[in-house]
Amino acid sequence: MAPSEHRPTRSEQAAGRSARIGFGLFWIYVALYGGFIGLVLFAPALLSARPLGGVNLAIASGLGLIVAALLLAVVYMVACRIVEGADTASRD
């Protein structure tokens, strides 16, 4: 192996996989947020509807975005543990 070649370690490979997972989940959230902003820009009357027991759709969808962010964080945590676990198992 030439001195200029760098072969990534298993932990660096796992970190790279975790970063790709996080980046994918980030784009999912960007799409959700973009949809919300699209509703605000192009259909504001729709957001004033009150289908959920008096709570307007703007508040409900805003809370939905917060819940989605928390769920995506849990998905990221689980996915990273799976990647790390697979990395640890391949070392043994």
C-alpha positions in Angstrom: 0.0 0.0 0.0 1.4 3.4 -1.0 1.9 6.0 1.8 -0.7 8.3 0.2 -3.4 5.7 0.3 -5.7 5.7 3.2 -7.8 2.7 3.9 -10.8 3.7 6.2 -11.1 1.8 9.4 -14.3 0.0 10.4 -15.3 2.8 12.7 -14.8 5.4 9.9 -16.9 3.3 7.6 -19.7 3.1 10.2 -19.4 6.8 10.7 -19.8 7.3 7.0 -22.9 5.1 6.9 -24.4 6.9 9.8 -23.7 10.2 8.1 -25.5 9.0 4.9 -28.5 7.8 7.0 -28.7 11.2 8.7 -28.4 13.0 5.4 -31.3 11.0 3.9 -33.4 11.6 7.0 -32.6 15.3 6.7 -33.9 15.4 3.2 -37.1 13.6 4.3 -37.7 16.4 6.8 -36.8 19.1 4.3 -39.6 17.6 2.0 -42.1 17.6 4.9 -41.2 21.2 5.9 -41.3 22.3 2.2 -44.8 20.8 1.9 -45.9 22.8 4.9 -44.4 26.0 3.6 -46.0 25.3 0.2 -49.4 25.1 2.0 -48.7 28.4 3.7 -47.8 30.1 0.4 -50.3 28.6 -2.0 -53.3 27.5 0.2 -53.5 29.6 3.3 -57.2 29.2 3.4 -56.8 25.5 3.8 -54.7 25.9 6.9 -57.5 27.9 8.6 -59.8 24.9 8.5 -60.7 23.3 11.8 -61.1 19.6 11.2 -59.5 18.4 14.5 -61.9 19.4 17.3 -61.4 23.2 17.0 -57.7 23.1 16.3 -56.9 24.7 13.0 -54.9 22.8 10.4 -51.9 25.2 10.7 -51.4 24.4 14.4 -52.0 20.7 13.8 -49.5 20.5 10.9 -46.9 22.5 12.8 -47.2 20.1 15.7 -47.0 17.3 13.2 -43.7 18.6 12.0 -42.3 18.6 15.5 -43.5 15.0 16.0 -42.0 14.1 12.7 -38.6 15.5 13.7 -38.7 13.5 16.9 -39.6 10.3 15.1 -36.9 10.9 12.5 -34.4 11.4 15.4 -35.5 8.0 16.9 -35.2 6.4 13.5 -31.7 7.8 13.2 -30.7 6.6 16.6 -31.9 3.0 15.9 -30.3 3.0 12.4 -27.0 4.1 13.8 -27.1 1.4 16.5 -27.8 -1.2 13.9 -24.9 0.0 11.8 -22.7 0.1 14.8 -23.9 -3.3 15.9 -23.2 -4.8 12.4 -19.7 -3.2 12.5 -19.0 -4.7 16.0 -20.3 -8.1 14.9 -18.0 -8.1 11.8 -15.0 -7.5 14.1 -15.6 -10.6 16.1 
